[in-house]
Amino acid sequence: MKINLPVSFFLCFLFGFSVVKAQENTEARPGVDREIKGVVIAGMNLSQVDGDEVYGFKKMGACVGVGGILPLPKRFSLSLEILYDEKGAYQKLPPSPAGINQLPYYSLKWNYLTAPLMVHYEDRNTWTIGLGASWGRMVSFKEKEWNIPKNWDRPDTITYKTKNDFAVIADLRFRIWKHLKFNIRYSYSIVPDRKRNYVNPTTFETWTRRQYNNVITVRLLYYFNEKYLPDRFSFKKKKDKKK
């Protein structure tokens, strides 16, 4: 029996919810936030595509969406997000000797709806680290070489392609003001998004490369229904017991 990815993400989220409910019968630890939270997300992707013969995190794109966070025991939590993710690659030639700027000779835009599922650990209400995986579905595609548009279906060069993007994620968050957090995230495709053949125009040598999304993301996160605990910022010395 086949289960599609959106259903599997939803089932994992329900499993986390059941774990939280099971914890409600136990006494809550003081200073620990056990509320289910919502998150509004806005940020920017710096991306490149490994295997496209151009280099550097030069493609900028939006990363916006919403998310939900379920608390787990011992400062752990489970999160699920729905994002609009702009990825791709970009490269232009340096200025000509006459000082004229050249048009970009390569531009690739892969825009996805992405659903990351992650497990987080929060340290003293300030730092939060997380690991997880995501599934993305391409919603639009635009590619240009030497300012000439290229189609998604290119039987002359593209030997494999998929509109699904499966990636692993590492995530770091830092509270900057009450319910507002700064977030930096790194993600990398675990299966190729495309396979492409290249030809050297001089020697006519051919080679094939698999292409993977390689993305650094910088975001701001605003939390709703979060129990703000400013006392956890300070390290209070224990008073000596009276003899």
ChimeraX commands (.cxc) that place a marker at each C-alpha (Angstrom):
marker #1 position 0.00,0.00,0.00 radius 0.5
marker #1 position 1.38,3.37,-1.01 radius 0.5
marker #1 position 1.09,6.43,1.25 radius 0.5
marker #1 position 1.81,9.78,-0.34 radius 0.5
marker #1 position 4.16,12.25,1.31 radius 0.5
marker #1 position 1.64,14.85,2.54 radius 0.5
marker #1 position -0.26,12.10,4.35 radius 0.5
marker #1 position 2.92,10.71,5.92 radius 0.5
marker #1 position 3.93,14.18,7.19 radius 0.5
marker #1 position 0.46,14.64,8.66 radius 0.5
marker #1 position 0.57,11.24,10.38 radius 0.5
marker #1 position 3.96,12.08,11.93 radius 0.5
marker #1 position 2.51,15.35,13.20 radius 0.5
marker #1 position -0.48,13.52,14.74 radius 0.5
marker #1 position 1.90,11.09,16.42 radius 0.5
marker #1 position 3.70,14.01,18.04 radius 0.5
marker #1 position 0.35,15.42,19.16 radius 0.5
marker #1 position -0.54,12.13,20.83 radius 0.5
marker #1 position 2.78,12.17,22.70 radius 0.5
marker #1 position 1.97,15.64,24.00 radius 0.5
marker #1 position -1.48,14.54,25.16 radius 0.5
marker #1 position 0.05,11.62,26.98 radius 0.5
marker #1 position 2.26,14.02,28.90 radius 0.5
marker #1 position -0.65,16.15,30.12 radius 0.5
marker #1 position -1.41,13.69,32.90 radius 0.5
marker #1 position 2.06,14.14,34.36 radius 0.5
marker #1 position 3.07,17.09,36.46 radius 0.5
marker #1 position 4.55,19.88,34.29 radius 0.5
marker #1 position 8.08,20.94,35.07 radius 0.5
marker #1 position 8.35,24.54,36.25 radius 0.5
marker #1 position 9.81,26.99,33.74 radius 0.5
marker #1 position 9.04,24.81,30.71 radius 0.5
marker #1 position 6.64,25.97,28.00 radius 0.5
marker #1 position 4.18,23.17,27.15 radius 0.5
marker #1 position 1.92,25.20,24.82 radius 0.5
marker #1 position 1.25,24.28,21.19 radius 0.5
marker #1 position 2.54,27.23,19.13 radius 0.5
marker #1 position 2.07,28.81,15.73 radius 0.5
marker #1 position 4.83,30.52,13.77 radius 0.5
marker #1 position 4.84,33.12,10.97 radius 0.5
marker #1 position 7.97,32.92,8.83 radius 0.5
marker #1 position 9.65,35.43,6.51 radius 0.5
marker #1 position 13.16,35.29,5.14 radius 0.5
marker #1 position 15.53,34.79,2.23 radius 0.5
marker #1 position 17.26,31.85,0.55 radius 0.5
marker #1 position 20.83,32.02,-0.73 radius 0.5
marker #1 position 21.08,29.04,-3.04 radius 0.5
marker #1 position 23.11,27.27,-5.66 radius 0.5
marker #1 position 22.63,24.05,-7.62 radius 0.5
marker #1 position 25.49,21.60,-7.29 radius 0.5
marker #1 position 26.19,20.05,-10.69 radius 0.5
marker #1 position 25.21,23.00,-12.92 radius 0.5
marker #1 position 28.78,24.12,-13.78 radius 0.5
marker #1 position 28.41,27.50,-12.01 radius 0.5
marker #1 position 29.40,28.15,-8.42 radius 0.5
marker #1 position 28.47,30.24,-5.39 radius 0.5
marker #1 position 25.37,31.02,-3.34 radius 0.5
marker #1 position 24.37,33.80,-5.75 radius 0.5
marker #1 position 20.67,33.10,-6.30 radius 0.5
marker #1 position 18.49,35.02,-3.84 radius 0.5
marker #1 position 14.86,34.10,-3.29 radius 0.5
marker #1 position 12.01,34.34,-0.81 radius 0.5
marker #1 position 11.26,31.87,1.97 radius 0.5
marker #1 position 7.87,32.63,3.55 radius 0.5
marker #1 position 5.19,30.58,5.24 radius 0.5
marker #1 position 3.63,29.35,8.46 radius 0.5
marker #1 position 4.31,26.56,10.91 radius 0.5
marker #1 position 3.16,24.72,14.00 radius 0.5
marker #1 position 5.20,23.48,16.97 radius 0.5
marker #1 position 4.26,20.64,19.33 radius 0.5
marker #1 position 6.13,20.40,22.66 radius 0.5
marker #1 position 7.75,17.09,23.58 radius 0.5
marker #1 position 9.32,16.01,26.88 radius 0.5
marker #1 position 12.63,17.46,28.16 radius 0.5
marker #1 position 12.72,20.66,26.08 radius 0.5
marker #1 position 12.26,18.85,22.77 radius 0.5
marker #1 position 9.64,19.86,20.22 radius 0.5
marker #1 position 8.30,18.75,16.84 radius 0.5
marker #1 position 7.58,21.28,14.08 radius 0.5
marker #1 position 5.87,21.19,10.71 radius 0.5
marker #1 position 6.04,24.11,8.26 radius 0.5
marker #1 position 4.42,24.98,4.94 radius 0.5
marker #1 position 6.71,27.26,2.91 radius 0.5
marker #1 position 6.96,28.99,-0.42 radius 0.5
marker #1 position 10.63,28.43,-1.30 radius 0.5
marker #1 position 12.51,30.09,-4.16 radius 0.5
marker #1 position 15.68,28.21,-5.11 radius 0.5
marker #1 position 18.00,27.97,-8.08 radius 0.5
marker #1 position 21.29,29.33,-9.44 radius 0.5
marker #1 position 22.64,32.51,-10.96 radius 0.5
marker #1 position 25.86,33.54,-12.70 radius 0.5
marker #1 position 26.87,36.47,-14.85 radius 0.5
marker #1 position 30.01,37.34,-16.77 radius 0.5
marker #1 position 32.38,40.00,-15.45 radius 0.5
marker #1 position 32.28,43.45,-17.09 radius 0.5
marker #1 position 33.81,43.65,-20.54 radius 0.5
marker #1 position 37.06,45.60,-21.09 radius 0.5
marker #1 position 34.93,48.53,-22.27 radius 0.5
marker #1 position 33.18,48.58,-18.90 radius 0.5
marker #1 position 29.86,47.28,-20.21 radius 0.5
marker #1 position 27.98,44.94,-17.89 radius 0.5
marker #1 position 27.08,41.64,-19.50 radius 0.5
marker #1 position 23.69,39.95,-19.25 radius 0.5
marker #1 position 23.62,36.94,-16.91 radius 0.5
marker #1 position 24.72,33.94,-18.89 radius 0.5
marker #1 position 22.94,31.51,-16.57 radius 0.5
marker #1 position 19.80,31.88,-14.45 radius 0.5
marker #1 position 17.77,29.05,-12.93 radius 0.5
marker #1 position 14.64,29.54,-10.83 radius 0.5
marker #1 position 13.11,26.54,-9.08 radius 0.5
marker #1 position 10.16,27.58,-6.90 radius 0.5
marker #1 position 8.69,25.04,-4.49 radius 0.5
marker #1 position 5.98,24.51,-1.92 radius 0.5
marker #1 position 7.97,22.86,0.86 radius 0.5
marker #1 position 6.94,20.96,4.00 radius 0.5
marker #1 position 9.84,20.58,6.50 radius 0.5
marker #1 position 9.36,18.24,9.47 radius 0.5
marker #1 position 11.88,18.78,12.27 radius 0.5
marker #1 position 12.81,17.87,15.84 radius 0.5
marker #1 position 14.18,20.74,17.99 radius 0.5
marker #1 position 15.95,21.10,21.32 radius 0.5
marker #1 position 15.67,24.40,23.23 radius 0.5
marker #1 position 18.42,25.47,25.61 radius 0.5
marker #1 position 17.31,27.91,28.33 radius 0.5
marker #1 position 14.70,29.65,26.15 radius 0.5
marker #1 position 17.39,31.34,24.02 radius 0.5
marker #1 position 19.06,28.90,21.62 radius 0.5
marker #1 position 17.17,26.24,19.69 radius 0.5
marker #1 position 18.84,23.63,17.48 radius 0.5
marker #1 position 16.99,21.33,15.11 radius 0.5
marker #1 position 17.42,18.51,12.60 radius 0.5
marker #1 position 14.93,17.18,10.10 radius 0.5
marker #1 position 13.92,16.56,6.52 radius 0.5
marker #1 position 11.67,18.21,3.98 radius 0.5
marker #1 position 9.65,17.43,0.90 radius 0.5
marker #1 position 9.14,20.09,-1.76 radius 0.5
marker #1 position 6.95,20.15,-4.85 radius 0.5
marker #1 position 7.96,22.43,-7.72 radius 0.5
marker #1 position 5.30,25.01,-8.65 radius 0.5
marker #1 position 7.21,27.01,-11.27 radius 0.5
marker #1 position 10.35,26.71,-13.37 radius 0.5
marker #1 position 12.39,29.23,-15.35 radius 0.5
marker #1 position 15.82,28.72,-16.87 radius 0.5
marker #1 position 17.95,30.90,-19.15 radius 0.5
marker #1 position 21.33,30.35,-20.76 radius 0.5
marker #1 position 22.96,33.34,-22.47 radius 0.5
marker #1 position 19.60,35.07,-21.92 radius 0.5
marker #1 position 17.82,32.40,-24.00 radius 0.5
marker #1 position 14.88,30.66,-22.25 radius 0.5
marker #1 position 15.17,26.89,-21.86 radius 0.5
marker #1 position 12.21,24.53,-21.49 radius 0.5
marker #1 position 11.74,22.06,-18.66 radius 0.5
marker #1 position 11.58,19.23,-21.22 radius 0.5
marker #1 position 14.92,19.18,-23.00 radius 0.5
marker #1 position 15.52,15.72,-24.46 radius 0.5
marker #1 position 18.84,16.85,-25.92 radius 0.5
marker #1 position 20.44,17.52,-22.52 radius 0.5
marker #1 position 18.10,16.56,-19.65 radius 0.5
marker #1 position 18.15,12.79,-19.09 radius 0.5
marker #1 position 16.36,12.74,-15.73 radius 0.5
marker #1 position 14.16,15.24,-13.88 radius 0.5
marker #1 position 11.71,15.35,-10.99 radius 0.5
marker #1 position 9.51,18.06,-9.55 radius 0.5
marker #1 position 9.97,16.61,-6.04 radius 0.5
marker #1 position 12.80,17.84,-3.84 radius 0.5
marker #1 position 13.80,15.73,-0.81 radius 0.5
marker #1 position 16.28,17.40,1.53 radius 0.5
marker #1 position 17.92,17.13,4.95 radius 0.5
marker #1 position 17.95,20.21,7.20 radius 0.5
marker #1 position 20.06,21.63,10.05 radius 0.5
marker #1 position 18.52,24.57,11.89 radius 0.5
marker #1 position 19.66,27.12,14.51 radius 0.5
marker #1 position 17.38,29.69,16.19 radius 0.5
marker #1 position 18.10,32.54,18.59 radius 0.5
marker #1 position 15.62,34.71,20.47 radius 0.5
marker #1 position 16.21,38.40,19.73 radius 0.5
marker #1 position 13.13,39.94,21.34 radius 0.5
marker #1 position 10.34,38.20,23.27 radius 0.5
marker #1 position 8.43,36.13,20.67 radius 0.5
marker #1 position 10.70,37.07,17.75 radius 0.5
marker #1 position 13.55,34.74,16.79 radius 0.5
marker #1 position 16.37,34.86,14.27 radius 0.5
marker #1 position 16.90,31.64,12.30 radius 0.5
marker #1 position 19.65,30.34,10.05 radius 0.5
marker #1 position 19.08,27.05,8.23 radius 0.5
marker #1 position 21.04,24.82,5.87 radius 0.5
marker #1 position 19.42,22.28,3.55 radius 0.5
marker #1 position 20.74,19.90,0.91 radius 0.5
marker #1 position 18.91,17.58,-1.49 radius 0.5
marker #1 position 19.42,13.90,-0.70 radius 0.5
marker #1 position 18.37,12.72,-4.18 radius 0.5
marker #1 position 19.15,14.51,-7.48 radius 0.5
marker #1 position 16.55,16.93,-8.79 radius 0.5
marker #1 position 17.82,16.61,-12.31 radius 0.5
marker #1 position 20.49,14.91,-14.43 radius 0.5
marker #1 position 21.99,16.85,-17.31 radius 0.5
marker #1 position 24.41,16.17,-20.16 radius 0.5
marker #1 position 27.06,18.79,-21.01 radius 0.5
marker #1 position 29.10,19.24,-24.20 radius 0.5
marker #1 position 32.38,21.13,-24.58 radius 0.5
marker #1 position 31.84,23.33,-27.69 radius 0.5
marker #1 position 35.55,23.20,-28.55 radius 0.5
marker #1 position 36.52,19.56,-28.02 radius 0.5
marker #1 position 32.96,18.12,-28.17 radius 0.5
marker #1 position 33.72,16.19,-25.00 radius 0.5
marker #1 position 30.52,15.14,-23.15 radius 0.5
marker #1 position 29.85,14.48,-19.49 radius 0.5
marker #1 position 26.83,14.03,-17.20 radius 0.5
marker #1 position 26.20,15.63,-13.82 radius 0.5
marker #1 position 23.51,15.12,-11.20 radius 0.5
marker #1 position 22.08,18.35,-9.79 radius 0.5
marker #1 position 21.18,19.03,-6.14 radius 0.5
marker #1 position 19.74,22.04,-4.33 radius 0.5
marker #1 position 22.22,23.55,-1.85 radius 0.5
marker #1 position 20.60,26.31,0.24 radius 0.5
marker #1 position 21.45,28.64,3.13 radius 0.5
marker #1 position 18.36,30.35,4.58 radius 0.5
marker #1 position 18.12,33.38,6.87 radius 0.5
marker #1 position 14.70,34.02,8.44 radius 0.5
marker #1 position 12.74,35.82,11.14 radius 0.5
marker #1 position 10.20,33.76,13.10 radius 0.5
marker #1 position 7.35,35.20,15.15 radius 0.5
marker #1 position 5.78,32.80,17.65 radius 0.5
marker #1 position 2.12,32.81,18.71 radius 0.5
marker #1 position 0.73,31.26,21.90 radius 0.5
marker #1 position 4.21,31.07,23.37 radius 0.5
marker #1 position 4.70,31.31,27.10 radius 0.5
marker #1 position 7.51,33.83,27.36 radius 0.5
marker #1 position 9.82,32.98,30.26 radius 0.5
marker #1 position 12.35,35.80,30.69 radius 0.5
marker #1 position 13.54,34.45,34.03 radius 0.5
marker #1 position 15.23,31.59,32.18 radius 0.5
marker #1 position 17.71,34.04,30.67 radius 0.5
marker #1 position 19.42,34.56,34.00 radius 0.5
marker #1 position 21.53,32.13,35.97 radius 0.5
marker #1 position 20.57,32.61,39.60 radius 0.5
marker #1 position 22.93,31.45,42.31 radius 0.5
marker #1 position 21.44,29.18,44.87 radius 0.5
marker #1 position 21.29,30.60,48.35 radius 0.5
marker #1 position 23.30,28.85,50.97 radius 0.5
marker #1 position 21.22,26.76,53.26 radius 0.5
marker #1 position 21.02,27.98,56.81 radius 0.5
marker #1 position 22.67,25.75,59.31 radius 0.5
marker link #1:1,2 radius 0.2
marker link #1:2,3 radius 0.2
marker link #1:3,4 radius 0.2
marker link #1:4,5 radius 0.2
marker link #1:5,6 radius 0.2
marker link #1:6,7 radius 0.2
marker link #1:7,8 radius 0.2
marker link #1:8,9 radius 0.2
marker link #1:9,10 radius 0.2
marker link #1:10,11 radius 0.2
marker link #1:11,12 radius 0.2
marker link #1:12,13 radius 0.2
marker link #1:13,14 radius 0.2
marker link #1:14,15 radius 0.2
marker link #1:15,16 radius 0.2
marker link #1:16,17 radius 0.2
marker link #1:17,18 radius 0.2
marker link #1:18,19 radius 0.2
marker link #1:19,20 radius 0.2
marker link #1:20,21 radius 0.2
marker link #1:21,22 radius 0.2
marker link #1:22,23 radius 0.2
marker link #1:23,24 radius 0.2
marker link #1:24,25 radius 0.2
marker link #1:25,26 radius 0.2
marker link #1:26,27 radius 0.2
marker link #1:27,28 radius 0.2
marker link #1:28,29 radius 0.2
marker link #1:29,30 radius 0.2
marker link #1:30,31 radius 0.2
marker link #1:31,32 radius 0.2
marker link #1:32,33 radius 0.2
marker link #1:33,34 radius 0.2
marker link #1:34,35 radius 0.2
marker link #1:35,36 radius 0.2
marker link #1:36,37 radius 0.2
marker link #1:37,38 radius 0.2
marker link #1:38,39 radius 0.2
marker link #1:39,40 radius 0.2
marker link #1:40,41 radius 0.2
marker link #1:41,42 radius 0.2
marker link #1:42,43 radius 0.2
marker link #1:43,44 radius 0.2
marker link #1:44,45 radius 0.2
marker link #1:45,46 radius 0.2
marker link #1:46,47 radius 0.2
marker link #1:47,48 radius 0.2
marker link #1:48,49 radius 0.2
marker link #1:49,50 radius 0.2
marker link #1:50,51 radius 0.2
marker link #1:51,52 radius 0.2
marker link #1:52,53 radius 0.2
marker link #1:53,54 radius 0.2
marker link #1:54,55 radius 0.2
marker link #1:55,56 radius 0.2
marker link #1:56,57 radius 0.2
marker link #1:57,58 radius 0.2
marker link #1:58,59 radius 0.2
marker link #1:59,60 radius 0.2
marker link #1:60,61 radius 0.2
marker link #1:61,62 radius 0.2
marker link #1:62,63 radius 0.2
marker link #1:63,64 radius 0.2
marker link #1:64,65 radius 0.2
marker link #1:65,66 radius 0.2
marker link #1:66,67 radius 0.2
marker link #1:67,68 radius 0.2
marker link #1:68,69 radius 0.2
marker link #1:69,70 radius 0.2
marker link #1:70,71 radius 0.2
marker link #1:71,72 radius 0.2
marker link #1:72,73 radius 0.2
marker link #1:73,74 radius 0.2
marker link #1:74,75 radius 0.2
marker link #1:75,76 radius 0.2
marker link #1:76,77 radius 0.2
marker link #1:77,78 radius 0.2
marker link #1:78,79 radius 0.2
marker link #1:79,80 radius 0.2
marker link #1:80,81 radius 0.2
marker link #1:81,82 radius 0.2
marker link #1:82,83 radius 0.2
marker link #1:83,84 radius 0.2
marker link #1:84,85 radius 0.2
marker link #1:85,86 radius 0.2
marker link #1:86,87 radius 0.2
marker link #1:87,88 radius 0.2
marker link #1:88,89 radius 0.2
marker link #1:89,90 radius 0.2
marker link #1:90,91 radius 0.2
marker link #1:91,92 radius 0.2
marker link #1:92,93 radius 0.2
marker link #1:93,94 radius 0.2
marker link #1:94,95 radius 0.2
marker link #1:95,96 radius 0.2
marker link #1:96,97 radius 0.2
marker link #1:97,98 radius 0.2
marker link #1:98,99 radius 0.2
marker link #1:99,100 radius 0.2
marker link #1:100,101 radius 0.2
marker link #1:101,102 radius 0.2
marker link #1:102,103 radius 0.2
marker link #1:103,104 radius 0.2
marker link #1:104,105 radius 0.2
marker link #1:105,106 radius 0.2
marker link #1:106,107 radius 0.2
marker link #1:107,108 radius 0.2
marker link #1:108,109 radius 0.2
marker link #1:109,110 radius 0.2
marker link #1:110,111 radius 0.2
marker link #1:111,112 radius 0.2
marker link #1:112,113 radius 0.2
marker link #1:113,114 radius 0.2
marker link #1:114,115 radius 0.2
marker link #1:115,116 radius 0.2
marker link #1:116,117 radius 0.2
marker link #1:117,118 radius 0.2
marker link #1:118,119 radius 0.2
marker link #1:119,120 radius 0.2
marker link #1:120,121 radius 0.2
marker link #1:121,122 radius 0.2
marker link #1:122,123 radius 0.2
marker link #1:123,124 radius 0.2
marker link #1:124,125 radius 0.2
marker link #1:125,126 radius 0.2
marker link #1:126,127 radius 0.2
marker link #1:127,128 radius 0.2
marker link #1:128,129 radius 0.2
marker link #1:129,130 radius 0.2
marker link #1:130,131 radius 0.2
marker link #1:131,132 radius 0.2
marker link #1:132,133 radius 0.2
marker link #1:133,134 radius 0.2
marker link #1:134,135 radius 0.2
marker link #1:135,136 radius 0.2
marker link #1:136,137 radius 0.2
marker link #1:137,138 radius 0.2
marker link #1:138,139 radius 0.2
marker link #1:139,140 radius 0.2
marker link #1:140,141 radius 0.2
marker link #1:141,142 radius 0.2
marker link #1:142,143 radius 0.2
marker link #1:143,144 radius 0.2
marker link #1:144,145 radius 0.2
marker link #1:145,146 radius 0.2
marker link #1:146,147 radius 0.2
marker link #1:147,148 radius 0.2
marker link #1:148,149 radius 0.2
marker link #1:149,150 radius 0.2
marker link #1:150,151 radius 0.2
marker link #1:151,152 radius 0.2
marker link #1:152,153 radius 0.2
marker link #1:153,154 radius 0.2
marker link #1:154,155 radius 0.2
marker link #1:155,156 radius 0.2
marker link #1:156,157 radius 0.2
marker link #1:157,158 radius 0.2
marker link #1:158,159 radius 0.2
marker link #1:159,160 radius 0.2
marker link #1:160,161 radius 0.2
marker link #1:161,162 radius 0.2
marker link #1:162,163 radius 0.2
marker link #1:163,164 radius 0.2
marker link #1:164,165 radius 0.2
marker link #1:165,166 radius 0.2
marker link #1:166,167 radius 0.2
marker link #1:167,168 radius 0.2
marker link #1:168,169 radius 0.2
marker link #1:169,170 radius 0.2
marker link #1:170,171 radius 0.2
marker link #1:171,172 radius 0.2
marker link #1:172,173 radius 0.2
marker link #1:173,174 radius 0.2
marker link #1:174,175 radius 0.2
marker link #1:175,176 radius 0.2
marker link #1:176,177 radius 0.2
marker link #1:177,178 radius 0.2
marker link #1:178,179 radius 0.2
marker link #1:179,180 radius 0.2
marker link #1:180,181 radius 0.2
marker link #1:181,182 radius 0.2
marker link #1:182,183 radius 0.2
marker link #1:183,184 radius 0.2
marker link #1:184,185 radius 0.2
marker link #1:185,186 radius 0.2
marker link #1:186,187 radius 0.2
marker link #1:187,188 radius 0.2
marker link #1:188,189 radius 0.2
marker link #1:189,190 radius 0.2
marker link #1:190,191 radius 0.2
marker link #1:191,192 radius 0.2
marker link #1:192,193 radius 0.2
marker link #1:193,194 radius 0.2
marker link #1:194,195 radius 0.2
marker link #1:195,196 radius 0.2
marker link #1:196,197 radius 0.2
marker link #1:197,198 radius 0.2
marker link #1:198,199 radius 0.2
marker link #1:199,200 radius 0.2
marker link #1:200,201 radius 0.2
marker link #1:201,202 radius 0.2
marker link #1:202,203 radius 0.2
marker link #1:203,204 radius 0.2
marker link #1:204,205 radius 0.2
marker link #1:205,206 radius 0.2
marker link #1:206,207 radius 0.2
marker link #1:207,208 radius 0.2
marker link #1:208,209 radius 0.2
marker link #1:209,210 radius 0.2
marker link #1:210,211 radius 0.2
marker link #1:211,212 radius 0.2
marker link #1:212,213 radius 0.2
marker link #1:213,214 radius 0.2
marker link #1:214,215 radius 0.2
marker link #1:215,216 radius 0.2
marker link #1:216,217 radius 0.2
marker link #1:217,218 radius 0.2
marker link #1:218,219 radius 0.2
marker link #1:219,220 radius 0.2
marker link #1:220,221 radius 0.2
marker link #1:221,222 radius 0.2
marker link #1:222,223 radius 0.2
marker link #1:223,224 radius 0.2
marker link #1:224,225 radius 0.2
marker link #1:225,226 radius 0.2
marker link #1:226,227 radius 0.2
marker link #1:227,228 radius 0.2
marker link #1:228,229 radius 0.2
marker link #1:229,230 radius 0.2
marker link #1:230,231 radius 0.2
marker link #1:231,232 radius 0.2
marker link #1:232,233 radius 0.2
marker link #1:233,234 radius 0.2
marker link #1:234,235 radius 0.2
marker link #1:235,236 radius 0.2
marker link #1:236,237 radius 0.2
marker link #1:237,238 radius 0.2
marker link #1:238,239 radius 0.2
marker link #1:239,240 radius 0.2
marker link #1:240,241 radius 0.2
marker link #1:241,242 radius 0.2
marker link #1:242,243 radius 0.2
view
